Amino acid sequence: METRIAVIAIIVKDPESAADINALLHEYDKFVIGRMGVPYRTKGVSVISIAIDAPQDKISSLTGRIGRLSGVSAKTVYAPAG
């Protein structure tokens, strides 16, 4: 199965969603290369980046599921193919 490398950028405005985000990331943990989270207390948000190597449908599914959480926004950037 062909995989893609991508970065999922997540902005969290509702801290109550953190447990749900962590549960989803645990569900996809075999694809996660690494993650970095930065709380930006001045603006009341957290910024999370997830490096992932997975089939494109898995990446899209994870991004969509995260983006549907309350107070959470998620977007994906893919590495060039090849």
PyMOL Python script that loads the backbone (N, CA, C, O; Angstrom):
from pymol import cmd

cmd.read_pdbstr("""\
ATOM      1  N   MET A   1       0.847  -1.176   0.000  1.00  0.00           N
ATOM      2  CA  MET A   1       0.000   0.000   0.000  1.00  0.00           C
ATOM      3  C   MET A   1       0.893   1.240   0.000  1.00  0.00           C
ATOM      4  O   MET A   1       1.793   1.372   0.829  1.00  0.00           O
ATOM      5  N   GLU A   2       0.628   2.144  -0.945  1.00  0.00           N
ATOM      6  CA  GLU A   2       1.435   3.348  -1.063  1.00  0.00           C
ATOM      7  C   GLU A   2       1.070   4.344   0.044  1.00  0.00           C
ATOM      8  O   GLU A   2      -0.100   4.529   0.379  1.00  0.00           O
ATOM      9  N   THR A   3       2.097   4.968   0.591  1.00  0.00           N
ATOM     10  CA  THR A   3       1.870   5.955   1.650  1.00  0.00           C
ATOM     11  C   THR A   3       2.349   7.327   1.190  1.00  0.00           C
ATOM     12  O   THR A   3       3.114   7.455   0.234  1.00  0.00           O
ATOM     13  N   ARG A   4       1.879   8.342   1.897  1.00  0.00           N
ATOM     14  CA  ARG A   4       2.286   9.725   1.655  1.00  0.00           C
ATOM     15  C   ARG A   4       2.825  10.286   2.965  1.00  0.00           C
ATOM     16  O   ARG A   4       2.426   9.863   4.050  1.00  0.00           O
ATOM     17  N   ILE A   5       3.729  11.237   2.845  1.00  0.00           N
ATOM     18  CA  ILE A   5       4.215  11.966   4.005  1.00  0.00           C
ATOM     19  C   ILE A   5       3.470  13.290   4.039  1.00  0.00           C
ATOM     20  O   ILE A   5       3.338  13.972   3.022  1.00  0.00           O
ATOM     21  N   ALA A   6       2.988  13.642   5.221  1.00  0.00           N
ATOM     22  CA  ALA A   6       2.221  14.877   5.359  1.00  0.00           C
ATOM     23  C   ALA A   6       2.412  15.451   6.752  1.00  0.00           C
ATOM     24  O   ALA A   6       2.909  14.787   7.661  1.00  0.00           O
ATOM     25  N   VAL A   7       2.004  16.696   6.891  1.00  0.00           N
ATOM     26  CA  VAL A   7       1.948  17.347   8.194  1.00  0.00           C
ATOM     27  C   VAL A   7       0.517  17.824   8.393  1.00  0.00           C
ATOM     28  O   VAL A   7      -0.043  18.514   7.541  1.00  0.00           O
ATOM     29  N   ILE A   8      -0.063  17.453   9.517  1.00  0.00           N
ATOM     30  CA  ILE A   8      -1.395  17.920   9.875  1.00  0.00           C
ATOM     31  C   ILE A   8      -1.211  19.047  10.888  1.00  0.00           C
ATOM     32  O   ILE A   8      -0.631  18.848  11.956  1.00  0.00           O
ATOM     33  N   ALA A   9      -1.710  20.230  10.541  1.00  0.00           N
ATOM     34  CA  ALA A   9      -1.653  21.385  11.435  1.00  0.00           C
ATOM     35  C   ALA A   9      -2.995  21.484  12.152  1.00  0.00           C
ATOM     36  O   ALA A   9      -4.050  21.472  11.518  1.00  0.00           O
ATOM     37  N   ILE A  10      -2.943  21.580  13.471  1.00  0.00           N
ATOM     38  CA  ILE A  10      -4.154  21.603  14.293  1.00  0.00           C
ATOM     39  C   ILE A  10      -4.113  22.835  15.199  1.00  0.00           C
ATOM     40  O   ILE A  10      -3.115  23.088  15.874  1.00  0.00           O
ATOM     41  N   ILE A  11      -5.204  23.594  15.206  1.00  0.00           N
ATOM     42  CA  ILE A  11      -5.369  24.720  16.127  1.00  0.00           C
ATOM     43  C   ILE A  11      -6.513  24.352  17.068  1.00  0.00           C
ATOM     44  O   ILE A  11      -7.621  24.045  16.628  1.00  0.00           O
ATOM     45  N   VAL A  12      -6.230  24.388  18.356  1.00  0.00           N
ATOM     46  CA  VAL A  12      -7.222  23.999  19.359  1.00  0.00           C
ATOM     47  C   VAL A  12      -7.619  25.226  20.174  1.00  0.00           C
ATOM     48  O   VAL A  12      -6.798  25.804  20.886  1.00  0.00           O
ATOM     49  N   LYS A  13      -8.893  25.616  20.061  1.00  0.00           N
ATOM     50  CA  LYS A  13      -9.411  26.735  20.852  1.00  0.00           C
ATOM     51  C   LYS A  13     -10.168  26.240  22.080  1.00  0.00           C
ATOM     52  O   LYS A  13     -10.297  26.965  23.066  1.00  0.00           O
ATOM     53  N   ASP A  14     -10.668  25.004  22.024  1.00  0.00           N
ATOM     54  CA  ASP A  14     -11.431  24.433  23.129  1.00  0.00           C
ATOM     55  C   ASP A  14     -10.600  23.350  23.818  1.00  0.00           C
ATOM     56  O   ASP A  14     -10.484  22.239  23.299  1.00  0.00           O
ATOM     57  N   PRO A  15     -10.018  23.659  24.984  1.00  0.00           N
ATOM     58  CA  PRO A  15      -9.152  22.686  25.661  1.00  0.00           C
ATOM     59  C   PRO A  15      -9.877  21.391  26.033  1.00  0.00           C
ATOM     60  O   PRO A  15      -9.234  20.372  26.285  1.00  0.00           O
ATOM     61  N   GLU A  16     -11.193  21.427  26.068  1.00  0.00           N
ATOM     62  CA  GLU A  16     -11.965  20.208  26.368  1.00  0.00           C
ATOM     63  C   GLU A  16     -11.799  19.164  25.267  1.00  0.00           C
ATOM     64  O   GLU A  16     -12.061  17.983  25.496  1.00  0.00           O
ATOM     65  N   SER A  17     -11.371  19.576  24.087  1.00  0.00           N
ATOM     66  CA  SER A  17     -11.197  18.652  22.964  1.00  0.00           C
ATOM     67  C   SER A  17      -9.859  17.915  23.000  1.00  0.00           C
ATOM     68  O   SER A  17      -9.642  17.002  22.203  1.00  0.00           O
ATOM     69  N   ALA A  18      -8.974  18.287  23.895  1.00  0.00           N
ATOM     70  CA  ALA A  18      -7.629  17.693  23.939  1.00  0.00           C
ATOM     71  C   ALA A  18      -7.670  16.184  24.115  1.00  0.00           C
ATOM     72  O   ALA A  18      -6.915  15.469  23.455  1.00  0.00           O
ATOM     73  N   ALA A  19      -8.531  15.687  24.984  1.00  0.00           N
ATOM     74  CA  ALA A  19      -8.614  14.234  25.217  1.00  0.00           C
ATOM     75  C   ALA A  19      -9.073  13.513  23.958  1.00  0.00           C
ATOM     76  O   ALA A  19      -8.582  12.428  23.647  1.00  0.00           O
ATOM     77  N   ASP A  20     -10.018  14.117  23.227  1.00  0.00           N
ATOM     78  CA  ASP A  20     -10.506  13.505  21.990  1.00  0.00           C
ATOM     79  C   ASP A  20      -9.413  13.491  20.918  1.00  0.00           C
ATOM     80  O   ASP A  20      -9.279  12.514  20.181  1.00  0.00           O
ATOM     81  N   ILE A  21      -8.636  14.569  20.832  1.00  0.00           N
ATOM     82  CA  ILE A  21      -7.531  14.611  19.878  1.00  0.00           C
ATOM     83  C   ILE A  21      -6.516  13.521  20.213  1.00  0.00           C
ATOM     84  O   ILE A  21      -6.074  12.788  19.328  1.00  0.00           O
ATOM     85  N   ASN A  22      -6.149  13.415  21.480  1.00  0.00           N
ATOM     86  CA  ASN A  22      -5.185  12.389  21.886  1.00  0.00           C
ATOM     87  C   ASN A  22      -5.698  10.985  21.605  1.00  0.00           C
ATOM     88  O   ASN A  22      -4.921  10.111  21.219  1.00  0.00           O
ATOM     89  N   ALA A  23      -7.001  10.752  21.793  1.00  0.00           N
ATOM     90  CA  ALA A  23      -7.584   9.433  21.509  1.00  0.00           C
ATOM     91  C   ALA A  23      -7.482   9.113  20.014  1.00  0.00           C
ATOM     92  O   ALA A  23      -7.152   7.987  19.639  1.00  0.00           O
ATOM     93  N   LEU A  24      -7.763  10.098  19.168  1.00  0.00           N
ATOM     94  CA  LEU A  24      -7.651   9.880  17.726  1.00  0.00           C
ATOM     95  C   LEU A  24      -6.205   9.627  17.311  1.00  0.00           C
ATOM     96  O   LEU A  24      -5.933   8.740  16.502  1.00  0.00           O
ATOM     97  N   LEU A  25      -5.287  10.401  17.862  1.00  0.00           N
ATOM     98  CA  LEU A  25      -3.872  10.199  17.531  1.00  0.00           C
ATOM     99  C   LEU A  25      -3.393   8.830  17.986  1.00  0.00           C
ATOM    100  O   LEU A  25      -2.571   8.206  17.315  1.00  0.00           O
ATOM    101  N   HIS A  26      -3.894   8.361  19.108  1.00  0.00           N
ATOM    102  CA  HIS A  26      -3.538   7.017  19.577  1.00  0.00           C
ATOM    103  C   HIS A  26      -4.070   5.959  18.606  1.00  0.00           C
ATOM    104  O   HIS A  26      -3.413   4.949  18.352  1.00  0.00           O
ATOM    105  N   GLU A  27      -5.257   6.204  18.073  1.00  0.00           N
ATOM    106  CA  GLU A  27      -5.870   5.272  17.119  1.00  0.00           C
ATOM    107  C   GLU A  27      -5.025   5.152  15.839  1.00  0.00           C
ATOM    108  O   GLU A  27      -4.975   4.088  15.221  1.00  0.00           O
ATOM    109  N   TYR A  28      -4.369   6.243  15.453  1.00  0.00           N
ATOM    110  CA  TYR A  28      -3.559   6.273  14.229  1.00  0.00           C
ATOM    111  C   TYR A  28      -2.060   6.238  14.537  1.00  0.00           C
ATOM    112  O   TYR A  28      -1.251   6.587  13.677  1.00  0.00           O
ATOM    113  N   ASP A  29      -1.682   5.830  15.731  1.00  0.00           N
ATOM    114  CA  ASP A  29      -0.289   5.958  16.176  1.00  0.00           C
ATOM    115  C   ASP A  29       0.728   5.204  15.324  1.00  0.00           C
ATOM    116  O   ASP A  29       1.896   5.589  15.287  1.00  0.00           O
ATOM    117  N   LYS A  30       0.313   4.144  14.641  1.00  0.00           N
ATOM    118  CA  LYS A  30       1.284   3.407  13.828  1.00  0.00           C
ATOM    119  C   LYS A  30       1.734   4.209  12.606  1.00  0.00           C
ATOM    120  O   LYS A  30       2.735   3.865  11.979  1.00  0.00           O
ATOM    121  N   PHE A  31       1.004   5.277  12.262  1.00  0.00           N
ATOM    122  CA  PHE A  31       1.357   6.122  11.123  1.00  0.00           C
ATOM    123  C   PHE A  31       2.090   7.402  11.536  1.00  0.00           C
ATOM    124  O   PHE A  31       2.720   8.054  10.702  1.00  0.00           O
ATOM    125  N   VAL A  32       2.010   7.756  12.803  1.00  0.00           N
ATOM    126  CA  VAL A  32       2.566   9.030  13.267  1.00  0.00           C
ATOM    127  C   VAL A  32       4.091   8.946  13.373  1.00  0.00           C
ATOM    128  O   VAL A  32       4.635   8.069  14.043  1.00  0.00           O
ATOM    129  N   ILE A  33       4.760   9.871  12.700  1.00  0.00           N
ATOM    130  CA  ILE A  33       6.219   9.965  12.778  1.00  0.00           C
ATOM    131  C   ILE A  33       6.604  10.737  14.033  1.00  0.00           C
ATOM    132  O   ILE A  33       7.524  10.348  14.752  1.00  0.00           O
ATOM    133  N   GLY A  34       5.901  11.824  14.291  1.00  0.00           N
ATOM    134  CA  GLY A  34       6.176  12.644  15.467  1.00  0.00           C
ATOM    135  C   GLY A  34       5.131  13.731  15.600  1.00  0.00           C
ATOM    136  O   GLY A  34       4.349  13.993  14.686  1.00  0.00           O
ATOM    137  N   ARG A  35       5.142  14.356  16.766  1.00  0.00           N
ATOM    138  CA  ARG A  35       4.191  15.447  16.993  1.00  0.00           C
ATOM    139  C   ARG A  35       4.833  16.506  17.870  1.00  0.00           C
ATOM    140  O   ARG A  35       5.737  16.232  18.658  1.00  0.00           O
ATOM    141  N   MET A  36       4.336  17.726  17.708  1.00  0.00           N
ATOM    142  CA  MET A  36       4.800  18.826  18.534  1.00  0.00           C
ATOM    143  C   MET A  36       3.582  19.658  18.907  1.00  0.00           C
ATOM    144  O   MET A  36       2.773  20.007  18.047  1.00  0.00           O
ATOM    145  N   GLY A  37       3.457  19.969  20.165  1.00  0.00           N
ATOM    146  CA  GLY A  37       2.366  20.806  20.629  1.00  0.00           C
ATOM    147  C   GLY A  37       2.905  22.022  21.362  1.00  0.00           C
ATOM    148  O   GLY A  37       3.814  21.917  22.186  1.00  0.00           O
ATOM    149  N   VAL A  38       2.333  23.176  21.050  1.00  0.00           N
ATOM    150  CA  VAL A  38       2.770  24.426  21.659  1.00  0.00           C
ATOM    151  C   VAL A  38       1.552  25.180  22.180  1.00  0.00           C
ATOM    152  O   VAL A  38       0.698  25.591  21.395  1.00  0.00           O
ATOM    153  N   PRO A  39       1.462  25.364  23.492  1.00  0.00           N
ATOM    154  CA  PRO A  39       0.364  26.182  24.007  1.00  0.00           C
ATOM    155  C   PRO A  39       0.694  27.655  23.804  1.00  0.00           C
ATOM    156  O   PRO A  39       1.785  28.109  24.151  1.00  0.00           O
ATOM    157  N   TYR A  40      -0.242  28.389  23.247  1.00  0.00           N
ATOM    158  CA  TYR A  40      -0.061  29.826  23.050  1.00  0.00           C
ATOM    159  C   TYR A  40      -1.064  30.514  23.974  1.00  0.00           C
ATOM    160  O   TYR A  40      -2.143  30.933  23.553  1.00  0.00           O
ATOM    161  N   ARG A  41      -0.680  30.616  25.235  1.00  0.00           N
ATOM    162  CA  ARG A  41      -1.586  31.090  26.284  1.00  0.00           C
ATOM    163  C   ARG A  41      -2.080  32.513  26.051  1.00  0.00           C
ATOM    164  O   ARG A  41      -3.212  32.843  26.406  1.00  0.00           O
ATOM    165  N   THR A  42      -1.238  33.360  25.456  1.00  0.00           N
ATOM    166  CA  THR A  42      -1.623  34.746  25.192  1.00  0.00           C
ATOM    167  C   THR A  42      -2.885  34.821  24.333  1.00  0.00           C
ATOM    168  O   THR A  42      -3.737  35.684  24.543  1.00  0.00           O
ATOM    169  N   LYS A  43      -2.997  33.917  23.373  1.00  0.00           N
ATOM    170  CA  LYS A  43      -4.151  33.891  22.466  1.00  0.00           C
ATOM    171  C   LYS A  43      -5.186  32.839  22.867  1.00  0.00           C
ATOM    172  O   LYS A  43      -6.252  32.755  22.255  1.00  0.00           O
ATOM    173  N   GLY A  44      -4.884  32.050  23.874  1.00  0.00           N
ATOM    174  CA  GLY A  44      -5.828  31.045  24.349  1.00  0.00           C
ATOM    175  C   GLY A  44      -6.020  29.875  23.403  1.00  0.00           C
ATOM    176  O   GLY A  44      -7.109  29.306  23.332  1.00  0.00           O
ATOM    177  N   VAL A  45      -4.968  29.509  22.672  1.00  0.00           N
ATOM    178  CA  VAL A  45      -5.046  28.370  21.759  1.00  0.00           C
ATOM    179  C   VAL A  45      -3.828  27.470  21.959  1.00  0.00           C
ATOM    180  O   VAL A  45      -2.837  27.854  22.581  1.00  0.00           O
ATOM    181  N   SER A  46      -3.936  26.281  21.419  1.00  0.00           N
ATOM    182  CA  SER A  46      -2.779  25.388  21.326  1.00  0.00           C
ATOM    183  C   SER A  46      -2.570  25.071  19.856  1.00  0.00           C
ATOM    184  O   SER A  46      -3.527  24.920  19.096  1.00  0.00           O
ATOM    185  N   VAL A  47      -1.306  24.973  19.466  1.00  0.00           N
ATOM    186  CA  VAL A  47      -0.941  24.662  18.093  1.00  0.00           C
ATOM    187  C   VAL A  47      -0.244  23.305  18.115  1.00  0.00           C
ATOM    188  O   VAL A  47       0.734  23.106  18.836  1.00  0.00           O
ATOM    189  N   ILE A  48      -0.763  22.377  17.313  1.00  0.00           N
ATOM    190  CA  ILE A  48      -0.200  21.026  17.267  1.00  0.00           C
ATOM    191  C   ILE A  48       0.146  20.704  15.826  1.00  0.00           C
ATOM    192  O   ILE A  48      -0.642  20.969  14.918  1.00  0.00           O
ATOM    193  N   SER A  49       1.328  20.129  15.615  1.00  0.00           N
ATOM    194  CA  SER A  49       1.686  19.640  14.283  1.00  0.00           C
ATOM    195  C   SER A  49       1.982  18.146  14.391  1.00  0.00           C
ATOM    196  O   SER A  49       2.673  17.690  15.303  1.00  0.00           O
ATOM    197  N   ILE A  50       1.440  17.406  13.436  1.00  0.00           N
ATOM    198  CA  ILE A  50       1.607  15.960  13.403  1.00  0.00           C
ATOM    199  C   ILE A  50       2.290  15.588  12.095  1.00  0.00           C
ATOM    200  O   ILE A  50       1.746  15.856  11.024  1.00  0.00           O
ATOM    201  N   ALA A  51       3.464  14.980  12.158  1.00  0.00           N
ATOM    202  CA  ALA A  51       4.124  14.435  10.970  1.00  0.00           C
ATOM    203  C   ALA A  51       3.639  12.997  10.828  1.00  0.00           C
ATOM    204  O   ALA A  51       3.674  12.224  11.785  1.00  0.00           O
ATOM    205  N   ILE A  52       3.182  12.642   9.619  1.00  0.00           N
ATOM    206  CA  ILE A  52       2.550  11.345   9.429  1.00  0.00           C
ATOM    207  C   ILE A  52       2.989  10.733   8.099  1.00  0.00           C
ATOM    208  O   ILE A  52       3.214  11.444   7.120  1.00  0.00           O
ATOM    209  N   ASP A  53       3.106   9.422   8.082  1.00  0.00           N
ATOM    210  CA  ASP A  53       3.410   8.661   6.870  1.00  0.00           C
ATOM    211  C   ASP A  53       2.357   7.567   6.793  1.00  0.00           C
ATOM    212  O   ASP A  53       2.422   6.578   7.524  1.00  0.00           O
ATOM    213  N   ALA A  54       1.373   7.751   5.892  1.00  0.00           N
ATOM    214  CA  ALA A  54       0.221   6.849   5.854  1.00  0.00           C
ATOM    215  C   ALA A  54      -0.417   6.883   4.471  1.00  0.00           C
ATOM    216  O   ALA A  54      -0.129   7.775   3.672  1.00  0.00           O
ATOM    217  N   PRO A  55      -1.283   5.914   4.188  1.00  0.00           N
ATOM    218  CA  PRO A  55      -2.063   6.015   2.954  1.00  0.00           C
ATOM    219  C   PRO A  55      -2.893   7.305   2.979  1.00  0.00           C
ATOM    220  O   PRO A  55      -3.322   7.755   4.041  1.00  0.00           O
ATOM    221  N   GLN A  56      -3.110   7.885   1.811  1.00  0.00           N
ATOM    222  CA  GLN A  56      -3.791   9.174   1.748  1.00  0.00           C
ATOM    223  C   GLN A  56      -5.180   9.121   2.373  1.00  0.00           C
ATOM    224  O   GLN A  56      -5.609  10.093   2.996  1.00  0.00           O
ATOM    225  N   ASP A  57      -5.887   8.013   2.221  1.00  0.00           N
ATOM    226  CA  ASP A  57      -7.225   7.932   2.806  1.00  0.00           C
ATOM    227  C   ASP A  57      -7.184   7.969   4.327  1.00  0.00           C
ATOM    228  O   ASP A  57      -8.093   8.506   4.959  1.00  0.00           O
ATOM    229  N   LYS A  58      -6.144   7.405   4.915  1.00  0.00           N
ATOM    230  CA  LYS A  58      -6.000   7.434   6.384  1.00  0.00           C
ATOM    231  C   LYS A  58      -5.700   8.854   6.858  1.00  0.00           C
ATOM    232  O   LYS A  58      -6.243   9.304   7.867  1.00  0.00           O
ATOM    233  N   ILE A  59      -4.835   9.558   6.127  1.00  0.00           N
ATOM    234  CA  ILE A  59      -4.504  10.937   6.487  1.00  0.00           C
ATOM    235  C   ILE A  59      -5.751  11.819   6.397  1.00  0.00           C
ATOM    236  O   ILE A  59      -6.028  12.614   7.295  1.00  0.00           O
ATOM    237  N   SER A  60      -6.494  11.667   5.303  1.00  0.00           N
ATOM    238  CA  SER A  60      -7.718  12.457   5.122  1.00  0.00           C
ATOM    239  C   SER A  60      -8.737  12.151   6.207  1.00  0.00           C
ATOM    240  O   SER A  60      -9.397  13.051   6.725  1.00  0.00           O
ATOM    241  N   SER A  61      -8.858  10.880   6.544  1.00  0.00           N
ATOM    242  CA  SER A  61      -9.807  10.469   7.583  1.00  0.00           C
ATOM    243  C   SER A  61      -9.440  11.080   8.936  1.00  0.00           C
ATOM    244  O   SER A  61     -10.298  11.624   9.631  1.00  0.00           O
ATOM    245  N   LEU A  62      -8.163  10.987   9.302  1.00  0.00           N
ATOM    246  CA  LEU A  62      -7.722  11.541  10.579  1.00  0.00           C
ATOM    247  C   LEU A  62      -7.935  13.047  10.620  1.00  0.00           C
ATOM    248  O   LEU A  62      -8.451  13.578  11.603  1.00  0.00           O
ATOM    249  N   THR A  63      -7.536  13.741   9.550  1.00  0.00           N
ATOM    250  CA  THR A  63      -7.707  15.192   9.506  1.00  0.00           C
ATOM    251  C   THR A  63      -9.179  15.579   9.630  1.00  0.00           C
ATOM    252  O   THR A  63      -9.524  16.505  10.365  1.00  0.00           O
ATOM    253  N   GLY A  64     -10.033  14.874   8.915  1.00  0.00           N
ATOM    254  CA  GLY A  64     -11.463  15.160   8.977  1.00  0.00           C
ATOM    255  C   GLY A  64     -12.055  14.921  10.349  1.00  0.00           C
ATOM    256  O   GLY A  64     -12.849  15.725  10.838  1.00  0.00           O
ATOM    257  N   ARG A  65     -11.670  13.818  10.971  1.00  0.00           N
ATOM    258  CA  ARG A  65     -12.190  13.500  12.303  1.00  0.00           C
ATOM    259  C   ARG A  65     -11.729  14.527  13.333  1.00  0.00           C
ATOM    260  O   ARG A  65     -12.499  14.924  14.207  1.00  0.00           O
ATOM    261  N   ILE A  66     -10.479  14.955  13.229  1.00  0.00           N
ATOM    262  CA  ILE A  66      -9.973  15.971  14.157  1.00  0.00           C
ATOM    263  C   ILE A  66     -10.691  17.300  13.905  1.00  0.00           C
ATOM    264  O   ILE A  66     -11.101  17.974  14.850  1.00  0.00           O
ATOM    265  N   GLY A  67     -10.842  17.672  12.638  1.00  0.00           N
ATOM    266  CA  GLY A  67     -11.467  18.940  12.291  1.00  0.00           C
ATOM    267  C   GLY A  67     -12.929  19.048  12.682  1.00  0.00           C
ATOM    268  O   GLY A  67     -13.455  20.156  12.794  1.00  0.00           O
ATOM    269  N   ARG A  68     -13.596  17.918  12.893  1.00  0.00           N
ATOM    270  CA  ARG A  68     -14.997  17.938  13.315  1.00  0.00           C
ATOM    271  C   ARG A  68     -15.167  18.086  14.824  1.00  0.00           C
ATOM    272  O   ARG A  68     -16.289  18.242  15.306  1.00  0.00           O
ATOM    273  N   LEU A  69     -14.079  18.041  15.566  1.00  0.00           N
ATOM    274  CA  LEU A  69     -14.173  18.215  17.018  1.00  0.00           C
ATOM    275  C   LEU A  69     -14.501  19.674  17.337  1.00  0.00           C
ATOM    276  O   LEU A  69     -14.144  20.581  16.586  1.00  0.00           O
ATOM    277  N   SER A  70     -15.170  19.877  18.436  1.00  0.00           N
ATOM    278  CA  SER A  70     -15.574  21.220  18.851  1.00  0.00           C
ATOM    279  C   SER A  70     -14.357  22.098  19.154  1.00  0.00           C
ATOM    280  O   SER A  70     -13.471  21.708  19.915  1.00  0.00           O
ATOM    281  N   GLY A  71     -14.330  23.283  18.549  1.00  0.00           N
ATOM    282  CA  GLY A  71     -13.262  24.236  18.829  1.00  0.00           C
ATOM    283  C   GLY A  71     -11.919  23.854  18.256  1.00  0.00           C
ATOM    284  O   GLY A  71     -10.882  24.304  18.743  1.00  0.00           O
ATOM    285  N   VAL A  72     -11.926  23.009  17.203  1.00  0.00           N
ATOM    286  CA  VAL A  72     -10.678  22.527  16.611  1.00  0.00           C
ATOM    287  C   VAL A  72     -10.706  22.760  15.104  1.00  0.00           C
ATOM    288  O   VAL A  72     -11.730  22.557  14.451  1.00  0.00           O
ATOM    289  N   SER A  73      -9.564  23.189  14.563  1.00  0.00           N
ATOM    290  CA  SER A  73      -9.400  23.352  13.125  1.00  0.00           C
ATOM    291  C   SER A  73      -8.192  22.533  12.704  1.00  0.00           C
ATOM    292  O   SER A  73      -7.176  22.526  13.400  1.00  0.00           O
ATOM    293  N   ALA A  74      -8.288  21.837  11.564  1.00  0.00           N
ATOM    294  CA  ALA A  74      -7.180  21.008  11.098  1.00  0.00           C
ATOM    295  C   ALA A  74      -7.044  21.101   9.589  1.00  0.00           C
ATOM    296  O   ALA A  74      -8.039  21.095   8.864  1.00  0.00           O
ATOM    297  N   LYS A  75      -5.813  21.187   9.124  1.00  0.00           N
ATOM    298  CA  LYS A  75      -5.487  21.215   7.691  1.00  0.00           C
ATOM    299  C   LYS A  75      -4.261  20.355   7.456  1.00  0.00           C
ATOM    300  O   LYS A  75      -3.428  20.183   8.346  1.00  0.00           O
ATOM    301  N   THR A  76      -4.157  19.813   6.239  1.00  0.00           N
ATOM    302  CA  THR A  76      -3.054  18.925   5.891  1.00  0.00           C
ATOM    303  C   THR A  76      -2.234  19.500   4.748  1.00  0.00           C
ATOM    304  O   THR A  76      -2.776  20.054   3.791  1.00  0.00           O
ATOM    305  N   VAL A  77      -0.929  19.359   4.862  1.00  0.00           N
ATOM    306  CA  VAL A  77      -0.007  19.706   3.779  1.00  0.00           C
ATOM    307  C   VAL A  77       0.753  18.428   3.436  1.00  0.00           C
ATOM    308  O   VAL A  77       1.331  17.783   4.311  1.00  0.00           O
ATOM    309  N   TYR A  78       0.745  18.069   2.145  1.00  0.00           N
ATOM    310  CA  TYR A  78       1.411  16.848   1.689  1.00  0.00           C
ATOM    311  C   TYR A  78       2.775  17.155   1.101  1.00  0.00           C
ATOM    312  O   TYR A  78       2.973  18.189   0.463  1.00  0.00           O
ATOM    313  N   ALA A  79       3.722  16.238   1.324  1.00  0.00           N
ATOM    314  CA  ALA A  79       5.020  16.322   0.666  1.00  0.00           C
ATOM    315  C   ALA A  79       4.813  16.010  -0.814  1.00  0.00           C
ATOM    316  O   ALA A  79       3.897  15.269  -1.170  1.00  0.00           O
ATOM    317  N   PRO A  80       5.655  16.569  -1.672  1.00  0.00           N
ATOM    318  CA  PRO A  80       5.541  16.235  -3.098  1.00  0.00           C
ATOM    319  C   PRO A  80       5.661  14.727  -3.310  1.00  0.00           C
ATOM    320  O   PRO A  80       6.454  14.058  -2.647  1.00  0.00           O
ATOM    321  N   ALA A  81       4.869  14.203  -4.237  1.00  0.00           N
ATOM    322  CA  ALA A  81       4.926  12.777  -4.539  1.00  0.00           C
ATOM    323  C   ALA A  81       6.260  12.434  -5.200  1.00  0.00           C
ATOM    324  O   ALA A  81       6.858  13.244  -5.908  1.00  0.00           O
ATOM    325  N   GLY A  82       6.698  11.215  -4.946  1.00  0.00           N
ATOM    326  CA  GLY A  82       7.925  10.773  -5.610  1.00  0.00           C
ATOM    327  C   GLY A  82       9.021  10.709  -4.695  1.00  0.00           C
ATOM    328  O   GLY A  82      10.133  10.355  -5.086  1.00  0.00           O
TER     329      GLY A  82
END
""", "prot")
cmd.dss("prot")
cmd.show_as("cartoon", "prot")
cmd.util.cbc("prot")
cmd.orient("prot")
